[in-house]
Every structure is written in C-alpha cells, then in structure tokens.
Amino acid sequence: MNLEEQIYIRKSCRKYGDEEIDMNQIHEFMSQVKPLKDGTDYHYEILTLDDVNNLARFSAPYYLALYVDKKENYMDIGFIFQQLCLYLQSIGIGSCWVGMASPKKKSSDFVISIAFGKSNDLTRPRNKFKRKSLSEISDAEDEMLIPAQLAPSSINSQPWYFKHSDNGFDVYKAKQNIIKRQFMKKWNSIDVGIALAHMYVANENSFEFNKKANFEDVKGHTYVGSIRI
C-alpha cells in the first residue's frame, strides 16, 4: 500500500457500485491514522444512503459523517480523513467530500460528510487535474508542493498558500469575501487540512506541524501554521 502514489491519480468519485464493503478496513486504518496535532477530539460514523439527507447531484451507497466540536479543529478533520480517502482508493474504494449531505439524525458537532463505495472510476491522468499553478499557491514555484497542488477542495477553490521558511513552509488560508464566506462556511479550513494531508503523505518521515508566535503577514490570507518537511 503506497498512499503517496494515490495523490497523483486520485479523482473525487461520483460513480459507485452497490457492492458491500468490509467496514473493519476503515476502523483499522483509523486506529493508526496520523493526527495534525495531538488532542483533537473528533469522531465519525458510517451511514447508508437511507440515513442521509443528500442534496448533491450524485449519491453513494455509504457515507462517513464527521464530527468535531471546535471550529479551530476543522483543519484537523481535513488532514485526518484525506488520509483515509487515499487509503480507500488504494484498495479500490472511491470517495468524495460532500458538503451537501448530512445525517438525518445529526448533532451540533457534525461538520461534513464523505461519500464512498466501490467504483471503477477512481483515477485520472495528471494532465486532467485542473489546478492553480505552483507559483499561484506559493511565494516561489517549488515542485515539493505538487502534492498540495493536486489536493481536492470545495468548488475547486484551492484556498491554500505556502511561503518558504526555514526547512519548510508557513501555511496560509485565503480570506473570502462576505458572499463566499456564507457559502464556503467551514469548508476552506477543511480544504487546507486536505492539502496538508497530501504534504504529510508525501513526506511521512520528516513532516512536522506547528504554529509560530511570529510570522509574516500575507495579503488576503490568514496564517494557519507551519510545516517542516
């Protein structure tokens, strides 16, 4: 199992079969998943389509409902569960982050869902990724950022920005205008966590995340942390 390989071929899956899945695979992977930072209190549940209010234009046989009680931990949710999405793809299971599906019975700490199921439509070639250039997501074009560049995001907004620092990057999230803030809600924080998950998977042995007390401001962006890779 090589999760890094999945970064360069993964597509958000919207076509699913109805085959049953051994959910123990998910639970086992989640028991050893890497958190962005220690102490994040989150949980998940596995639902079927009948358990979900789905307003998306596609449906899946299964959904992961993700829960976390603090807004500052939304980025952690993206980081943790994108690792799971890469793992699922590596065993032939497609997935897609879905902001328009929620449990019929949900609590106040529900954040977002992930649709998943068996699929034959899991991959795409690199030239089919529609992404910002490396120079648009960083202060200097750097191929080390390709894993983050290829990360999925809500409405393909790609709200991350990386500024080179000692042995790594300072990481920023784009500020949205008032209209986009209403629409995107918490999703952009999750998106940045997804991009950081790709950076971790591609640099598993050296990746570190921390928050600096002193950092440079980047116009139109909010500092969210720093990574060493």
Backbone torsions as a table, in degrees:
resi	resn	phi	psi	omega
1	MET	NA	117.2	177.8
2	ASN	-122.3	103.1	-177.0
3	LEU	-70.1	-31.5	-178.9
4	GLU	-59.7	-39.2	179.4
5	GLU	-57.8	-32.5	-177.1
6	GLN	-67.5	-27.9	-178.9
7	ILE	-56.3	-39.8	-169.7
8	TYR	-87.2	-3.6	-179.4
9	ILE	-130.6	-8.0	-172.5
10	ARG	-68.6	142.7	168.9
11	LYS	-128.8	149.9	174.5
12	SER	-68.9	119.7	-169.8
13	CYS	-86.9	132.9	177.5
14	ARG	-128.2	11.2	177.6
15	LYS	-129.4	119.8	-173.4
16	TYR	-130.4	149.3	167.3
17	GLY	-90.2	-178.5	-177.3
18	ASP	-111.4	18.9	179.1
19	GLU	-64.4	147.2	177.0
20	GLU	-73.4	152.9	-179.0
21	ILE	-123.3	140.2	174.6
22	ASP	-78.3	104.5	-175.9
23	MET	-70.3	-14.1	176.7
24	ASN	-61.9	-27.6	176.5
25	GLN	-61.2	-40.5	179.2
26	ILE	-67.6	-48.6	-177.7
27	HIS	-61.9	-39.0	-179.3
28	GLU	-66.1	-43.9	179.1
29	PHE	-63.6	-42.8	-177.6
30	MET	-66.5	-22.1	179.3
31	SER	-70.9	-16.2	-178.6
32	GLN	-126.8	14.7	-177.5
33	VAL	-67.9	149.7	179.9
34	LYS	-84.4	122.4	174.6
35	PRO	-82.4	156.7	175.5
36	LEU	-68.9	-42.1	175.1
37	LYS	-144.8	154.6	-177.6
38	ASP	-70.7	148.6	171.8
39	GLY	89.4	3.7	177.9
40	THR	-71.6	123.2	-177.5
41	ASP	-94.7	103.0	-178.9
42	TYR	-137.0	164.2	171.0
43	HIS	-154.5	170.3	-178.8
44	TYR	-142.8	160.3	171.1
45	GLU	-139.0	151.1	-179.8
46	ILE	-101.4	126.1	-176.0
47	LEU	-123.5	160.4	169.5
48	THR	-98.6	170.1	-179.0
49	LEU	-57.4	-34.4	179.9
50	ASP	-64.6	-20.4	-177.9
51	ASP	-91.3	1.7	-167.6
52	VAL	-122.7	140.3	165.8
53	ASN	-88.5	107.8	-172.1
54	ASN	-112.6	114.5	178.2
55	LEU	-105.3	2.7	178.3
56	ALA	-72.8	165.0	-177.3
57	ARG	-84.3	5.7	176.1
58	PHE	-143.2	166.8	178.5
59	SER	-136.2	161.2	179.8
60	ALA	-133.1	160.4	-179.8
61	PRO	-73.1	-23.6	-177.1
62	TYR	-135.5	154.1	176.9
63	TYR	-139.6	140.8	167.6
64	LEU	-97.4	122.4	172.8
65	ALA	-96.9	125.9	-173.4
66	LEU	-109.5	137.4	-174.3
67	TYR	-131.4	137.5	171.2
68	VAL	-155.0	143.7	-168.2
69	ASP	-92.1	-10.5	-176.5
70	LYS	-124.2	135.7	-179.2
71	LYS	-59.3	-34.0	-178.5
72	GLU	-68.1	-7.0	178.8
73	ASN	-103.0	5.9	178.6
74	TYR	-60.7	-38.3	178.9
75	MET	-61.5	-36.5	178.1
76	ASP	-61.3	-38.7	179.6
77	ILE	-61.2	-44.8	176.8
78	GLY	-60.7	-43.0	-178.1
79	PHE	-64.1	-47.3	-176.1
80	ILE	-68.1	-48.2	-169.7
81	PHE	-86.6	-15.3	170.5
82	GLN	-69.9	-31.7	172.6
83	GLN	-59.1	-41.6	177.8
84	LEU	-64.3	-41.3	179.0
85	CYS	-59.6	-41.6	177.9
86	LEU	-65.6	-40.2	177.8
87	TYR	-63.5	-46.6	-179.8
88	LEU	-58.3	-42.4	179.1
89	GLN	-62.4	-36.8	-178.2
90	SER	-65.0	-18.8	178.2
91	ILE	-112.9	21.5	172.2
92	GLY	83.8	20.9	179.6
93	ILE	-115.7	123.0	179.7
94	GLY	-84.3	160.5	-179.7
95	SER	-152.8	161.2	177.6
96	CYS	-156.2	128.9	172.6
97	TRP	-67.3	131.9	-174.0
98	VAL	-130.2	113.6	177.2
99	GLY	-84.5	-10.1	-174.5
100	MET	-108.8	24.4	176.2
101	ALA	-134.6	134.6	-178.2
102	SER	-145.3	154.7	179.0
103	PRO	-61.7	143.1	174.5
104	LYS	-63.5	-32.3	173.8
105	LYS	-115.6	101.6	-175.8
106	LYS	-127.8	152.9	176.5
107	SER	-100.1	172.8	-173.2
108	SER	-68.3	-16.3	-179.1
109	ASP	-94.2	9.6	174.2
110	PHE	-64.9	137.9	-176.6
111	VAL	-115.4	-55.7	-173.1
112	ILE	-164.4	165.4	178.4
113	SER	-117.3	158.8	170.5
114	ILE	-125.2	119.7	173.9
115	ALA	-79.2	143.4	177.0
116	PHE	-156.6	160.6	179.6
117	GLY	170.4	168.3	175.8
118	LYS	-62.0	142.5	-176.8
119	SER	-156.7	152.3	171.4
120	ASN	-104.3	10.5	-176.3
121	ASP	-124.0	65.0	-169.9
122	LEU	-101.8	-24.9	-166.5
123	THR	-129.2	167.5	174.8
124	ARG	-154.2	156.5	177.4
125	PRO	-74.1	159.9	-176.9
126	ARG	-57.9	-34.8	-176.4
127	ASN	-73.0	-2.8	177.5
128	LYS	-97.8	-5.2	175.2
129	PHE	-74.5	128.0	175.7
130	LYS	-103.3	99.2	-173.1
131	ARG	-136.6	159.1	172.7
132	LYS	-63.8	155.8	176.4
133	SER	-71.6	161.7	178.4
134	LEU	-59.9	-34.8	-179.7
135	SER	-70.9	-19.9	178.3
136	GLU	-83.1	-20.6	-178.4
137	ILE	-107.9	7.8	-177.4
138	SER	-153.8	162.9	178.0
139	ASP	-74.8	-14.1	177.5
140	ALA	-155.6	135.6	-177.9
141	GLU	-60.6	126.0	-173.3
142	ASP	-147.2	118.0	-176.6
143	GLU	-66.6	-14.6	175.3
144	MET	-64.2	-18.8	-178.1
145	LEU	-92.1	3.9	179.7
146	ILE	-57.4	-41.5	177.6
147	PRO	-56.9	-41.0	177.0
148	ALA	-69.3	-38.9	179.4
149	GLN	-57.1	-35.9	-175.2
150	LEU	-87.6	0.0	-177.4
151	ALA	-67.3	145.2	175.2
152	PRO	-76.3	158.6	178.0
153	SER	-155.8	160.0	-179.2
154	SER	-62.3	131.5	-173.8
155	ILE	42.3	34.8	177.6
156	ASN	51.8	39.5	-175.2
157	SER	-77.1	-25.0	176.7
158	GLN	46.9	64.4	-169.4
159	PRO	-85.8	16.9	-175.6
160	TRP	-98.0	152.5	176.7
161	TYR	-145.7	135.5	-176.5
162	PHE	-118.7	130.6	177.5
163	LYS	-117.6	126.2	-177.3
164	HIS	-60.8	137.4	175.0
165	SER	-141.9	-175.7	-177.8
166	ASP	-59.7	119.4	175.3
167	ASN	61.5	23.2	179.7
168	GLY	169.6	-140.4	-173.4
169	PHE	-143.4	143.3	162.8
170	ASP	-84.9	140.1	-171.7
171	VAL	-115.8	136.6	-176.0
172	TYR	-131.7	153.7	175.4
173	LYS	-114.3	135.6	-178.7
174	ALA	-65.8	138.0	172.3
175	LYS	-81.6	134.8	-179.2
176	GLN	-102.2	153.4	174.9
177	ASN	-70.1	171.4	-171.4
178	ILE	-60.9	-33.9	179.8
179	ILE	-69.4	-47.4	179.9
180	LYS	-66.4	-33.6	178.9
181	ARG	-62.0	-36.6	179.0
182	GLN	-68.4	-36.4	-176.3
183	PHE	-81.8	-45.0	-174.3
184	MET	-76.3	-26.9	177.8
185	LYS	49.9	-123.1	-177.3
186	LYS	-87.8	-2.2	-168.2
187	TRP	-65.7	-35.2	-177.5
188	ASN	-65.7	-33.3	175.4
189	SER	-65.4	-40.8	175.7
190	ILE	-61.9	-41.9	-180.0
191	ASP	-57.6	-45.7	179.8
192	VAL	-62.5	-39.4	176.0
193	GLY	-61.4	-36.6	177.0
194	ILE	-63.0	-45.2	178.6
195	ALA	-62.3	-39.9	178.6
196	LEU	-67.2	-33.0	175.3
197	ALA	-60.6	-41.6	177.6
198	HIS	-63.3	-39.9	178.0
199	MET	-65.4	-37.3	176.8
200	TYR	-66.0	-49.2	-177.0
201	VAL	-60.4	-35.8	179.9
202	ALA	-79.5	-12.3	-178.3
203	ASN	-139.2	49.6	-168.6
204	GLU	-59.0	-35.9	-173.7
205	ASN	-83.6	-11.9	-175.5
206	SER	-125.6	-8.4	-173.1
207	PHE	-66.4	131.8	172.2
208	GLU	-139.3	143.5	177.5
209	PHE	-122.3	136.7	175.1
210	ASN	-153.7	171.1	175.1
211	LYS	-117.6	127.7	-179.7
212	LYS	-86.1	149.8	172.1
213	ALA	-77.9	-31.3	-179.0
214	ASN	-122.3	126.8	-179.6
215	PHE	-152.2	160.7	178.5
216	GLU	-84.3	140.7	174.8
217	ASP	-75.1	145.6	173.2
218	VAL	-122.7	121.1	-175.5
219	LYS	-55.2	132.4	177.6
220	GLY	79.4	9.6	-176.2
221	HIS	-137.4	159.6	176.9
222	THR	-117.5	130.1	177.9
223	TYR	-68.6	133.3	-179.8
224	VAL	-121.1	-12.7	-179.5
225	GLY	155.5	-178.4	-179.6
226	SER	-134.6	149.8	178.4
227	ILE	-125.6	144.0	168.4
228	ARG	-109.4	134.8	-178.4
229	ILE	-135.5	NA	NA
